[in-house]
Amino acid sequence: MSAYTESAPSRTEVDALPGATVIEFGTNWCGFCSAAQPHIEQGLAAHPDLRHLKIEDGPGRPLGRSFRVKLWPTLIFMKDGAEVARVVRPSSAQPIRDAARQIDSTE
C-alpha cells in the first residue's frame, strides 16, 4: 500500500491531465482510509493503466477543497480533467469497479 503524498498538483494541473485518472484523498493516519485500501486495490485491479494519485488531504489543502472533499477516503474519477464519478468511504470493491467502468464508457 502506497502512502498519501503531501505534494499535490494544482487544480489547473489536474484539470489538464489527459486520459483517465483517479485521485484518492485521505491521510496516512485515517482508519477509514486504511480499512478501504484492500477494496480500492481490488476495485482498481482490472484497470492497471488508470493513473492513481494518492493525495494527503486536510485543512488548508487547496486541491481537496476545490473538489469539496468532506470525508476520507474520497476517490474522484476523472476523464480528460472532468469528474465522471466519485466514491466516498468505500466498504467494498464494487462501487470502485462501477466508477472505473464509467471512465471506460466515456471513451
Stockholm file with secondary structure:
# STOCKHOLM 1.0

chainA/1-107         MSAYTESAPSRTEVDALPGATVIEFGTNWCGFCSAAQPHIEQGLAAHPDLRHLKIEDGPGRPLGRSFRVKLWPTLIFMKDGAEVARVVRPSSAQPIRDAARQIDSTE
#=GR chainA/1-107 SS CCCCBSCCCCHHHHHTCCSEEEEEEECTTCHHHHHHHHHHHHHHTTCTTSEEEEEECCTTCHHHHHTTCCSSSEEEEEETTEEEEEEESCSSSHHHHHHHHHHHHTC
#=GC SS_cons         CCCCBSCCCCHHHHHTCCSEEEEEEECTTCHHHHHHHHHHHHHHTTCTTSEEEEEECCTTCHHHHHTTCCSSSEEEEEETTEEEEEEESCSSSHHHHHHHHHHHHTC
//
